[in-house]
Amino acid sequence: GVLSQVNDKKSLNKASKRQELRTADKYRGSRNAGSGSGWLRKNDVRSEQFLIENKLTTGSKSYSIKSIDLKELEMRAILEDRIPVLQFDLNNKSYVVLVEDDFLALVDDGS
């Protein structure tokens, strides 16, 4: 019923917050309070180098990446002079998606 839907939403919000905090810790960044709910500081985590959008998957066998999400993330990252990163967890493994040019620049910097 309605009560189980409320509890499910609370559980998802807590899981999403935990994912964002984990990401902020990994990349020495900060989590944005209210991310996804407004236009100001919209993405989930910012570090000195990255603008990271977290996507929560729940027991999924797949995750669908939407072009519009990538374009919006990339545009906001460009405005902030940060590298856009899409991060998601799938089957207990964490993945990141980068624009290939950004990935190649990171690889070149590391050599």
Secondary structure as a PSIPRED ss2 file (coil, helix, strand):
# PSIPRED VFORMAT (PSIPRED V4.0)

   1 G C   1.000  0.000  0.000
   2 V H   0.000  1.000  0.000
   3 L H   0.000  1.000  0.000
   4 S H   0.000  1.000  0.000
   5 Q H   0.000  1.000  0.000
   6 V H   0.000  1.000  0.000
   7 N H   0.000  1.000  0.000
   8 D H   0.000  1.000  0.000
   9 K H   0.000  1.000  0.000
  10 K H   0.000  1.000  0.000
  11 S H   0.000  1.000  0.000
  12 L H   0.000  1.000  0.000
  13 N H   0.000  1.000  0.000
  14 K H   0.000  1.000  0.000
  15 A H   0.000  1.000  0.000
  16 S H   0.000  1.000  0.000
  17 K H   0.000  1.000  0.000
  18 R H   0.000  1.000  0.000
  19 Q H   0.000  1.000  0.000
  20 E H   0.000  1.000  0.000
  21 L H   0.000  1.000  0.000
  22 R H   0.000  1.000  0.000
  23 T H   0.000  1.000  0.000
  24 A H   0.000  1.000  0.000
  25 D H   0.000  1.000  0.000
  26 K H   0.000  1.000  0.000
  27 Y C   1.000  0.000  0.000
  28 R C   1.000  0.000  0.000
  29 G C   1.000  0.000  0.000
  30 S E   0.000  0.000  1.000
  31 R E   0.000  0.000  1.000
  32 N C   1.000  0.000  0.000
  33 A C   1.000  0.000  0.000
  34 G C   1.000  0.000  0.000
  35 S C   1.000  0.000  0.000
  36 G C   1.000  0.000  0.000
  37 S C   1.000  0.000  0.000
  38 G C   1.000  0.000  0.000
  39 W C   1.000  0.000  0.000
  40 L C   1.000  0.000  0.000
  41 R C   1.000  0.000  0.000
  42 K C   1.000  0.000  0.000
  43 N C   1.000  0.000  0.000
  44 D C   1.000  0.000  0.000
  45 V E   0.000  0.000  1.000
  46 R E   0.000  0.000  1.000
  47 S C   1.000  0.000  0.000
  48 E C   1.000  0.000  0.000
  49 Q C   1.000  0.000  0.000
  50 F E   0.000  0.000  1.000
  51 L E   0.000  0.000  1.000
  52 I E   0.000  0.000  1.000
  53 E E   0.000  0.000  1.000
  54 N E   0.000  0.000  1.000
  55 K E   0.000  0.000  1.000
  56 L C   1.000  0.000  0.000
  57 T C   1.000  0.000  0.000
  58 T C   1.000  0.000  0.000
  59 G C   1.000  0.000  0.000
  60 S C   1.000  0.000  0.000
  61 K C   1.000  0.000  0.000
  62 S C   1.000  0.000  0.000
  63 Y C   1.000  0.000  0.000
  64 S C   1.000  0.000  0.000
  65 I C   1.000  0.000  0.000
  66 K C   1.000  0.000  0.000
  67 S H   0.000  1.000  0.000
  68 I H   0.000  1.000  0.000
  69 D H   0.000  1.000  0.000
  70 L H   0.000  1.000  0.000
  71 K H   0.000  1.000  0.000
  72 E H   0.000  1.000  0.000
  73 L H   0.000  1.000  0.000
  74 E H   0.000  1.000  0.000
  75 M H   0.000  1.000  0.000
  76 R H   0.000  1.000  0.000
  77 A H   0.000  1.000  0.000
  78 I H   0.000  1.000  0.000
  79 L H   0.000  1.000  0.000
  80 E C   1.000  0.000  0.000
  81 D C   1.000  0.000  0.000
  82 R C   1.000  0.000  0.000
  83 I E   0.000  0.000  1.000
  84 P E   0.000  0.000  1.000
  85 V E   0.000  0.000  1.000
  86 L E   0.000  0.000  1.000
  87 Q E   0.000  0.000  1.000
  88 F E   0.000  0.000  1.000
  89 D E   0.000  0.000  1.000
  90 L E   0.000  0.000  1.000
  91 N C   1.000  0.000  0.000
  92 N C   1.000  0.000  0.000
  93 K E   0.000  0.000  1.000
  94 S E   0.000  0.000  1.000
  95 Y E   0.000  0.000  1.000
  96 V E   0.000  0.000  1.000
  97 V E   0.000  0.000  1.000
  98 L E   0.000  0.000  1.000
  99 V C   1.000  0.000  0.000
 100 E H   0.000  1.000  0.000
 101 D H   0.000  1.000  0.000
 102 D H   0.000  1.000  0.000
 103 F H   0.000  1.000  0.000
 104 L H   0.000  1.000  0.000
 105 A H   0.000  1.000  0.000
 106 L H   0.000  1.000  0.000
 107 V H   0.000  1.000  0.000
 108 D H   0.000  1.000  0.000
 109 D H   0.000  1.000  0.000
 110 G H   0.000  1.000  0.000
 111 S C   1.000  0.000  0.000
